[in-house]
Amino acid sequence: MTEAVAKANYKWRVVDIVVAAIIAVASGVIFWGWDIVCAVPLTLFEGVTPGFEGLLNGFWLFAGPLAAIIVRKPGAALFAETLAAFLELTLGNQWGVGGSLIVGIIQGLGAEIAFAVFAYKKWNIGTTLLSGALAGVGCWAYYWATNPGWNGLRVTWYLVGSIISGLVIAGIVVWFLSRAIAATGVLDRFESGRAQARV
């Protein structure tokens, strides 16, 4: 993890904005596609025990951690998750403004906090895992707040499932995806790409 600590550079370049936006747009399309096909798996998981469907939330959580670990600028996670959620909403789905955009902003804030607590100086798998987990907590917080009728068991299962899903999809998968993208050389203008080249 030679890239774990890097000199902070908070200034956004045009290329940072463009790449973060590309990640957000691609993620938003994936979010929207998952909206279309998620009804059956959500029902199946909820059938195991109410709240268990939180294990599927990771498919809506990865935009922020991915943008952050690649662009490595303050606000990248919030920007990408918000833009992706906005695109998902614009394309049309069953969740509406709250279940798309508002929860997306909260998830983005959760993902952002993981990098902020280390002053945007740690860009390793541990921070990426934390980012995915906190995005999951953000998702849980929104749905708990908007579903006051949930009992304690469902709230707990949904929290645990959302964190696990965030750790796996928005944490582990995002980390290795970012490494694979960097290995192609397309991120040579980013510290994330140069760090991969030094490994």
C-alpha positions, 0 to 999 in steps of 0.5 A, a space after each residue: 500500500 505504497 499509495 496509502 499516504 500522499 501529499 494533499 492537493 485540493 485543487 480540482 482540474 478540468 480533467 478531474 471534473 470530467 472523469 468524476 462526471 463520466 464515472 457518475 454518468 456510467 454509475 447513474 445508468 447502472 443505478 437505473 438498470 438495477 432499478 428495473 431488475 431489482 424488484 424480484 431480488 429485493 422481494 426474495 431477500 425481504 422474504 428471508 427476513 424484513 431488512 435483509 434486502 439491505 444486502 442489495 443496496 451496494 449496487 446503488 452505493 459505489 459511485 462515490 467511493 469509485 470517483 473518490 479513489 480515482 480522482 482523489 479530490 475533496 468532494 469527489 464522492 459527494 459529487 459523483 454519487 449525487 450526479 449519478 442519483 440525479 441521472 437515475 431520477 431523470 431516466 425515471 424509476 419507481 423511487 422518486 426524488 426521495 428514493 433517488 436524489 435525496 438518498 443519493 446525496 446522503 450516501 455521497 456524504 457518507 462516502 465522503 466522510 471516510 476520506 475527509 476524516 483522514 484529511 484526504 491523505 489516505 487512499 488505500 483499501 481500508 479507506 475505500 472499505 470505510 467509504 463503502 460502509 458509510 455510504 451504506 449507513 447513509 442509505 440505511 439512515 434515509 430509509 429508517 427515517 422515512 419508514 418510522 413503522 419499521 420494528 427494531 429487528 428490521 432496522 437492525 437487519 437493514 443496517 447490517 445488510 447495508 454495511 456489508 453490501 457497502 463493504 463488498 460492492 462499494 468497498 472491495 469491488 471498487 478498490 479492485 476495479 480502480 486498480 484494474 482501470 489504473 493498470 490500463 494506463 488511462 489514469 496516468 494523469 492521476 495520482 491513482 494511476 501513477 501510484 499503481 504504476 509504482 507498485 
